[in-house]
Amino acid sequence: MTHAGFWVDGEFRLPGSSHTDKDVTKQQAWLDTIGCDSSQETEVATEVSPPSESILDEAKRLVCGDRQASYGPPDQDFRRTADMINGLFRDYFKEGCEFKPKDIAAIMILIKLSRNRHQNKRDNPVDIAGYAHCMNVCMECEKTT
């Protein structure tokens, strides 16, 4: 087991990184939303999941730990991606149309569905479950902004 991130005195911390209070608050709210216990140190497994772990449990473990530590909260990660896609394909869109963070989560689900058509792998439905959760987080964040 490795520590991808942990809670200390009510703050989520990543090794070797610094966060603004706003980032920490968003991370804490997001982790609380998905059921991660923010009142204690959170250990994240990076090993292959045991066969008895359900797809949903594995997705929750990854989204709550490894992915959070690597990419940040999904609303911020997918906002960056949406901004990049909107800039790249601006000439193709009607005026006022753009991708939103929740759209990026939907696109990622489509990518995983496509990959699963090529080869059935446990990773695909696990990631689909994780992206579905990320989509919900993005939709919740849209309501508050």
Contacts in CASP RR format, 6 or more apart in sequence:
PFRMAT RR
TARGET T0000
AUTHOR 0000-0000-0000
METHOD contacts of the structure
MODEL  1
MTHAGFWVDGEFRLPGSSHTDKDVTKQQAWLDTIGCDSSQETEVATEVSP
PSESILDEAKRLVCGDRQASYGPPDQDFRRTADMINGLFRDYFKEGCEFK
PKDIAAIMILIKLSRNRHQNKRDNPVDIAGYAHCMNVCMECEKTT
1 43 0 8 1.000
1 44 0 8 1.000
1 45 0 8 1.000
1 46 0 8 1.000
1 47 0 8 1.000
2 44 0 8 1.000
2 46 0 8 1.000
3 15 0 8 1.000
3 41 0 8 1.000
3 43 0 8 1.000
3 44 0 8 1.000
4 14 0 8 1.000
4 44 0 8 1.000
4 46 0 8 1.000
4 65 0 8 1.000
4 66 0 8 1.000
4 68 0 8 1.000
4 69 0 8 1.000
4 70 0 8 1.000
5 12 0 8 1.000
5 13 0 8 1.000
5 14 0 8 1.000
5 15 0 8 1.000
5 42 0 8 1.000
5 44 0 8 1.000
5 65 0 8 1.000
5 68 0 8 1.000
5 69 0 8 1.000
6 12 0 8 1.000
6 13 0 8 1.000
6 41 0 8 1.000
6 42 0 8 1.000
6 43 0 8 1.000
7 13 0 8 1.000
7 28 0 8 1.000
7 37 0 8 1.000
7 38 0 8 1.000
7 39 0 8 1.000
7 40 0 8 1.000
7 41 0 8 1.000
7 42 0 8 1.000
8 41 0 8 1.000
10 28 0 8 1.000
10 38 0 8 1.000
10 39 0 8 1.000
11 24 0 8 1.000
11 28 0 8 1.000
12 19 0 8 1.000
12 24 0 8 1.000
12 27 0 8 1.000
12 28 0 8 1.000
12 31 0 8 1.000
12 38 0 8 1.000
13 19 0 8 1.000
14 69 0 8 1.000
19 27 0 8 1.000
23 73 0 8 1.000
23 76 0 8 1.000
26 73 0 8 1.000
26 75 0 8 1.000
26 76 0 8 1.000
27 68 0 8 1.000
27 72 0 8 1.000
27 73 0 8 1.000
28 38 0 8 1.000
30 68 0 8 1.000
30 73 0 8 1.000
30 74 0 8 1.000
30 75 0 8 1.000
30 137 0 8 1.000
31 38 0 8 1.000
31 42 0 8 1.000
31 64 0 8 1.000
31 68 0 8 1.000
32 38 0 8 1.000
33 137 0 8 1.000
33 140 0 8 1.000
34 60 0 8 1.000
34 63 0 8 1.000
34 64 0 8 1.000
34 133 0 8 1.000
34 137 0 8 1.000
35 60 0 8 1.000
35 64 0 8 1.000
36 42 0 8 1.000
36 64 0 8 1.000
36 65 0 8 1.000
42 64 0 8 1.000
42 65 0 8 1.000
44 61 0 8 1.000
44 64 0 8 1.000
44 65 0 8 1.000
44 66 0 8 1.000
44 69 0 8 1.000
45 61 0 8 1.000
46 66 0 8 1.000
49 58 0 8 1.000
49 61 0 8 1.000
49 126 0 8 1.000
53 61 0 8 1.000
55 122 0 8 1.000
55 125 0 8 1.000
55 126 0 8 1.000
55 129 0 8 1.000
56 129 0 8 1.000
58 126 0 8 1.000
59 126 0 8 1.000
59 127 0 8 1.000
59 129 0 8 1.000
59 130 0 8 1.000
59 133 0 8 1.000
60 130 0 8 1.000
60 133 0 8 1.000
62 126 0 8 1.000
62 130 0 8 1.000
63 74 0 8 1.000
63 130 0 8 1.000
63 133 0 8 1.000
63 134 0 8 1.000
71 77 0 8 1.000
73 137 0 8 1.000
74 101 0 8 1.000
74 105 0 8 1.000
74 134 0 8 1.000
74 137 0 8 1.000
74 138 0 8 1.000
75 101 0 8 1.000
75 137 0 8 1.000
75 138 0 8 1.000
75 141 0 8 1.000
78 101 0 8 1.000
78 102 0 8 1.000
78 104 0 8 1.000
78 105 0 8 1.000
78 134 0 8 1.000
78 138 0 8 1.000
79 101 0 8 1.000
81 101 0 8 1.000
81 104 0 8 1.000
82 98 0 8 1.000
82 99 0 8 1.000
82 100 0 8 1.000
82 101 0 8 1.000
82 103 0 8 1.000
82 104 0 8 1.000
85 99 0 8 1.000
85 104 0 8 1.000
86 93 0 8 1.000
86 98 0 8 1.000
86 99 0 8 1.000
99 107 0 8 1.000
100 138 0 8 1.000
100 142 0 8 1.000
101 138 0 8 1.000
101 141 0 8 1.000
101 142 0 8 1.000
102 135 0 8 1.000
102 138 0 8 1.000
102 139 0 8 1.000
102 142 0 8 1.000
104 138 0 8 1.000
105 131 0 8 1.000
105 132 0 8 1.000
105 134 0 8 1.000
105 135 0 8 1.000
105 138 0 8 1.000
106 131 0 8 1.000
106 135 0 8 1.000
108 127 0 8 1.000
108 131 0 8 1.000
108 134 0 8 1.000
109 128 0 8 1.000
109 131 0 8 1.000
109 132 0 8 1.000
109 135 0 8 1.000
112 124 0 8 1.000
112 125 0 8 1.000
112 127 0 8 1.000
112 128 0 8 1.000
112 131 0 8 1.000
113 124 0 8 1.000
113 128 0 8 1.000
115 121 0 8 1.000
115 124 0 8 1.000
116 124 0 8 1.000
116 125 0 8 1.000
END
